[in-house]
Amino acid sequence: MKITYAGRIEKICTDAKRTKKELGPVGAHVLSKRLDQLIEAANLEDLRFLPGNYHELTGDRWGELAVSLHGLIRLIFRPNHDPRPEKFDGGLNWSQVTAITIVEITDYHR
């Protein structure tokens, strides 16, 4: 899958020293595993049932997806397609998402 980054999140995701500083050693390790999963996947459907609970968000985060890192910390991303690949019912067509933009790492449960 093709991955792009929004803003300063690229530095956190690609600089191991910065990743450890921001997320600690456990968070850095899990982030690395999740990024590897994303890179190796042909599309989002390949990730649906992998560890990390890849899932679509709702409400004010509609259009974004998340995957667990550790605790309540999530890696947030969105499909990088225009138009957004949708199924007939309006839901996201995971099998057609082949590019994403990583938006942030956060605990959106607060």
C-alpha distance (Angstrom), angle and dihedral (degrees) to the residues before:
residue distance angle dihedral
M1 . . .
K2 3.78 . .
I3 3.82 113.2 .
T4 3.79 128.5 -162.9
Y5 3.79 128.3 174.4
A6 3.79 134.0 -132.7
G7 3.80 114.1 -136.6
R8 3.79 123.2 -48.8
I9 3.80 94.2 -7.9
E10 3.82 89.6 89.1
K11 3.81 91.4 67.3
I12 3.81 91.5 50.6
C13 3.82 91.8 48.6
T14 3.80 98.4 43.5
D15 3.82 105.7 33.9
A16 3.82 109.6 73.5
K17 3.81 93.5 -160.4
R18 3.81 91.7 51.3
T19 3.81 91.4 44.7
K20 3.82 91.9 55.1
K21 3.80 91.1 46.2
E22 3.82 92.3 51.5
L23 3.83 100.3 37.4
G24 3.79 106.8 18.8
P25 3.81 123.6 -122.8
V26 3.83 96.2 -64.4
G27 3.81 93.9 46.7
A28 3.81 91.1 46.1
H29 3.80 91.2 51.7
V30 3.80 93.6 49.1
L31 3.82 92.6 44.9
S32 3.80 88.9 53.7
K33 3.82 90.4 52.0
R34 3.82 92.3 48.4
L35 3.82 92.4 48.6
D36 3.81 89.4 50.2
Q37 3.81 89.4 51.6
L38 3.80 90.8 50.8
I39 3.80 94.1 46.8
E40 3.81 93.5 48.3
A41 3.81 95.7 46.5
A42 3.78 118.9 96.7
N43 3.81 89.4 -151.6
L44 3.81 140.9 -14.0
E45 3.79 92.7 -88.4
D46 3.82 88.0 68.2
L47 3.83 87.7 62.6
R48 3.78 101.4 43.5
F49 3.81 96.7 100.8
L50 3.80 101.1 27.6
P51 3.82 121.7 112.4
G52 3.78 111.9 -77.8
N53 3.79 99.4 58.7
Y54 3.80 100.6 -108.9
H55 3.79 105.7 -152.0
E56 3.79 144.5 161.0
L57 3.78 118.9 -109.1
T58 3.79 126.9 -134.2
G59 3.79 139.8 -158.1
D60 3.79 114.8 28.1
R61 3.81 88.8 -4.0
W62 3.82 94.7 55.7
G63 3.80 109.9 143.7
E64 3.79 93.2 34.1
L65 3.79 130.0 97.3
A66 3.78 131.6 -154.7
V67 3.77 140.5 -157.3
S68 3.80 125.5 -165.2
L69 3.78 119.8 -108.7
H70 3.80 103.9 173.4
G71 3.77 133.6 -36.1
L72 3.79 106.9 -17.8
I73 3.81 94.4 -28.0
R74 3.81 113.2 119.5
L75 3.80 136.1 -172.0
I76 3.82 105.4 -131.6
F77 3.81 121.5 -154.5
R78 3.79 140.4 157.9
P79 3.79 134.6 -151.2
N80 3.78 111.9 -90.3
H81 3.80 97.1 -145.0
D82 3.78 131.7 112.5
P83 2.94 109.3 -126.8
R84 3.79 101.1 27.6
P85 3.85 109.9 -115.9
E86 3.80 106.4 -110.9
K87 3.77 136.9 179.2
F88 3.80 121.4 -128.3
D89 3.82 90.9 -92.5
G90 3.83 91.5 55.6
G91 3.82 95.9 -104.6
L92 3.77 122.2 129.0
N93 3.80 114.1 -83.8
W94 3.80 99.2 -134.6
S95 3.80 93.4 -171.5
Q96 3.82 91.7 61.6
V97 3.82 96.8 49.2
T98 3.80 105.2 101.1
A99 3.81 99.3 151.3
I100 3.80 131.2 47.6
T101 3.78 140.3 179.5
I102 3.79 116.4 -139.5
V103 3.79 106.9 -137.5
E104 3.81 108.3 179.1
I105 3.76 150.6 -34.5
T106 3.77 111.7 -119.7
D107 3.78 150.5 131.3
Y108 3.81 100.1 -109.8
H109 3.81 91.7 177.9
R110 3.81 93.3 83.0
